[in-house]
């Protein structure tokens, strides 16, 4: 069982220069904690994603980490020139010393308080164009998200029970988590990482070994 991290880099309340630095410090913590990979999304013209060029952000992350794999979820291919895309990928693969994982897609949007801030950012472009999102992310608050089995927050025991039930049913061997979104502070996110690595991850790995 391997563990990774997914990140939108959705806009918080910090000035952007401080926001990027805080996120890079958090990525350093993922590297130290032994996570397998860090995956970043690509979004444009919306506060949902403050890394419109994933390659540039991952290049910065590559210089701050040593073993953590770095990936895109996803490069929005319709927005990239093929030659430039290939060259950027090759450059980033060298800068990261072979730690790049690539994900490609068409993009999720046709118009391209913690959870509530993320939710507002997620729906920014849909509201701007008078449309309703028909994809995941429609829950108005975190309690609704949790009730539908799409997310969990709480004590290590609560998170462990939630993940054990879903990972066991799916037979998954890779679990991607989110420790930062909305207005969560760096300290809060780092504390979540600490608790997950100490109390949740070992139990999930042990359970996975028992099922092999």
C-alpha positions as CSV (number, residue, x, y, z in Angstrom):
1,X,0.0,0.0,0.0
2,X,1.4,3.3,-1.1
3,X,0.2,6.8,0.0
4,X,0.1,10.0,-2.1
5,X,-1.2,13.6,-1.9
6,X,-3.5,15.4,-4.3
7,X,-3.6,19.2,-4.3
8,X,-5.6,21.8,-6.2
9,X,-3.6,24.7,-4.7
10,X,-7.0,26.5,-4.2
11,X,-6.8,30.1,-3.1
12,X,-6.6,30.8,0.6
13,X,-6.3,34.1,2.5
14,X,-2.5,34.4,2.5
15,X,-0.7,36.7,0.0
16,X,0.4,34.6,-2.9
17,X,4.1,34.7,-2.2
18,X,3.5,33.5,1.3
19,X,0.9,30.9,0.1
20,X,3.4,29.3,-2.3
21,X,6.1,29.2,0.3
22,X,3.8,27.6,2.8
23,X,2.7,25.0,0.3
24,X,6.3,24.2,-0.6
25,X,7.1,23.8,3.1
26,X,4.2,21.3,3.3
27,X,5.5,19.4,0.3
28,X,8.9,19.2,2.1
29,X,7.0,17.6,5.0
30,X,5.4,15.1,2.6
31,X,8.9,14.2,1.4
32,X,10.2,13.7,4.9
33,X,7.2,11.7,5.9
34,X,7.8,9.1,3.2
35,X,4.7,9.8,1.0
36,X,5.0,8.1,-2.5
37,X,4.0,11.1,-4.6
38,X,2.5,14.6,-4.8
39,X,-0.1,15.3,-7.5
40,X,-1.2,18.8,-8.5
41,X,-4.2,19.8,-10.6
42,X,-4.2,22.4,-13.5
43,X,-6.9,25.0,-13.5
44,X,-7.2,28.4,-15.2
45,X,-9.0,31.7,-14.5
46,X,-10.4,30.4,-11.2
47,X,-9.2,30.6,-7.5
48,X,-9.6,26.8,-7.5
49,X,-6.1,26.4,-8.8
50,X,-3.2,28.8,-8.2
51,X,-0.8,26.7,-10.2
52,X,-2.0,27.3,-13.8
53,X,1.5,26.0,-14.9
54,X,2.0,22.8,-13.0
55,X,5.4,22.3,-14.6
56,X,6.7,25.5,-13.0
57,X,5.3,24.7,-9.6
58,X,6.6,21.1,-9.7
59,X,10.0,22.4,-10.7
60,X,10.1,24.4,-7.5
61,X,8.9,21.4,-5.6
62,X,11.7,19.3,-7.2
63,X,14.3,21.6,-5.8
64,X,12.9,21.2,-2.2
65,X,12.5,17.4,-2.1
66,X,14.7,14.4,-2.6
67,X,12.6,11.2,-3.0
68,X,8.9,12.3,-3.3
69,X,7.6,11.6,-6.8
70,X,5.9,14.6,-8.5
71,X,2.9,14.4,-10.8
72,X,0.2,16.2,-12.6
73,X,-3.5,15.3,-12.2
74,X,-3.8,16.4,-14.9
75,X,-2.1,18.4,-17.7
76,X,-5.1,19.9,-19.6
77,X,-3.9,18.9,-23.0
78,X,-6.2,21.1,-25.1
79,X,-4.5,24.2,-23.6
80,X,-0.9,23.1,-24.5
81,X,1.1,23.2,-27.7
82,X,2.3,19.6,-28.2
83,X,6.0,20.5,-28.8
84,X,6.2,22.8,-25.8
85,X,4.4,20.2,-23.7
86,X,6.9,17.5,-24.6
87,X,9.9,19.8,-24.0
88,X,8.5,20.9,-20.6
89,X,8.0,17.3,-19.5
90,X,11.5,16.4,-20.5
91,X,13.0,19.4,-18.7
92,X,11.0,18.7,-15.6
93,X,11.9,15.0,-15.6
94,X,15.6,16.0,-15.6
95,X,15.1,18.7,-12.9
96,X,13.4,16.1,-10.7
97,X,16.0,13.5,-11.4
98,X,13.4,11.1,-12.9
99,X,10.7,11.6,-10.3
100,X,8.0,12.9,-12.6
101,X,4.7,11.1,-13.0
102,X,2.5,12.4,-15.8
103,X,-1.3,12.6,-16.0
104,X,-3.2,13.9,-19.0
105,X,-6.8,14.9,-19.5
106,X,-9.2,17.3,-21.2
107,X,-9.9,19.3,-18.0
108,X,-12.8,19.0,-15.6
109,X,-14.5,22.3,-16.4
110,X,-15.9,23.1,-19.8
111,X,-15.5,26.8,-19.0
112,X,-12.5,26.6,-17.2
113,X,-13.9,28.9,6.2
114,X,-11.8,25.7,5.0
115,X,-14.1,23.5,2.9
116,X,-16.5,26.4,2.1
117,X,-13.6,28.4,0.7
118,X,-12.6,25.5,-1.5
119,X,-16.2,24.9,-2.5
120,X,-16.6,28.6,-3.5
121,X,-13.4,28.4,-5.6
122,X,-14.5,25.1,-7.2
123,X,-17.7,26.7,-8.5
124,X,-16.3,30.1,-9.4
125,X,-16.4,29.6,-13.2
126,X,-19.7,27.8,-13.2
127,X,-21.3,30.7,-11.3
128,X,-19.7,33.3,-13.6
129,X,-21.2,31.6,-16.6
130,X,-24.6,30.9,-15.1
131,X,-24.1,27.1,-15.1
132,X,-24.4,24.3,-12.5
133,X,-21.5,21.8,-12.0
134,X,-22.5,18.3,-12.8
135,X,-19.3,16.8,-11.5
136,X,-18.0,15.9,-8.1
137,X,-17.6,18.8,-5.7
138,X,-21.3,19.9,-5.5
139,X,-21.7,19.4,-1.8
140,X,-22.3,22.7,-0.1
141,X,-20.5,21.9,3.2
142,X,-18.1,19.3,4.6
143,X,-20.8,17.5,6.6
144,X,-22.7,16.8,3.4
145,X,-19.5,15.7,1.7
146,X,-18.8,13.2,4.6
147,X,-22.4,12.0,4.6
148,X,-22.0,11.0,1.0
149,X,-18.8,9.1,1.7
150,X,-16.6,11.4,-0.3
151,X,-14.4,12.8,2.4
152,X,-13.5,12.5,6.1
153,X,-11.9,14.7,8.8
154,X,-11.4,14.0,12.5
155,X,-9.5,11.9,14.8
156,X,-7.0,9.3,13.5
157,X,-9.4,6.5,14.5
158,X,-12.2,8.1,12.6
159,X,-10.1,8.6,9.5
160,X,-8.7,5.0,9.8
161,X,-12.1,3.5,10.0
162,X,-13.3,5.5,7.0
163,X,-10.3,4.5,4.8
164,X,-10.3,0.9,5.9
165,X,-13.8,0.4,4.8
166,X,-13.3,1.9,1.4
167,X,-9.9,0.7,0.6
168,X,-10.8,-2.9,1.7
169,X,-13.9,-2.9,-0.5
170,X,-12.0,-1.5,-3.5
171,X,-8.9,-3.6,-3.1
172,X,-6.8,-0.5,-3.8
173,X,-3.1,-0.4,-3.4
174,X,-2.7,3.4,-3.6
175,X,-4.4,6.0,-1.4
176,X,-4.3,9.7,-2.3
177,X,-5.0,12.2,0.4
178,X,-5.5,15.9,0.9
179,X,-4.1,17.7,3.9
180,X,-4.5,21.3,2.6
181,X,-7.4,23.3,1.2
182,X,-9.3,26.5,1.8
183,X,-8.0,28.5,4.8
184,X,-6.3,25.7,6.6
185,X,-3.1,27.0,8.0
186,X,0.3,25.4,7.4
187,X,0.5,24.4,11.0
188,X,-2.9,22.7,10.8
189,X,-1.9,20.8,7.7
190,X,1.4,19.8,9.1
191,X,-0.4,18.4,12.2
192,X,-2.7,16.4,10.0
193,X,0.3,14.9,8.2
194,X,1.9,14.0,11.5
195,X,-1.1,12.3,12.8
196,X,-1.8,10.4,9.5
197,X,1.8,9.1,9.2
198,X,1.9,8.1,12.9
199,X,-1.5,6.6,13.5
200,X,-3.3,5.9,10.2
201,X,-0.7,4.9,7.6
202,X,0.9,2.0,9.5
203,X,-2.4,0.4,10.3
204,X,-3.5,0.6,6.6
205,X,-0.2,-0.8,5.5
206,X,-0.4,-3.7,7.9
207,X,-4.0,-4.5,6.8
208,X,-2.8,-4.4,3.1
209,X,0.0,-6.9,3.9
210,X,-2.5,-9.2,5.7
211,X,-4.7,-9.3,2.6
212,X,-1.8,-10.2,0.2
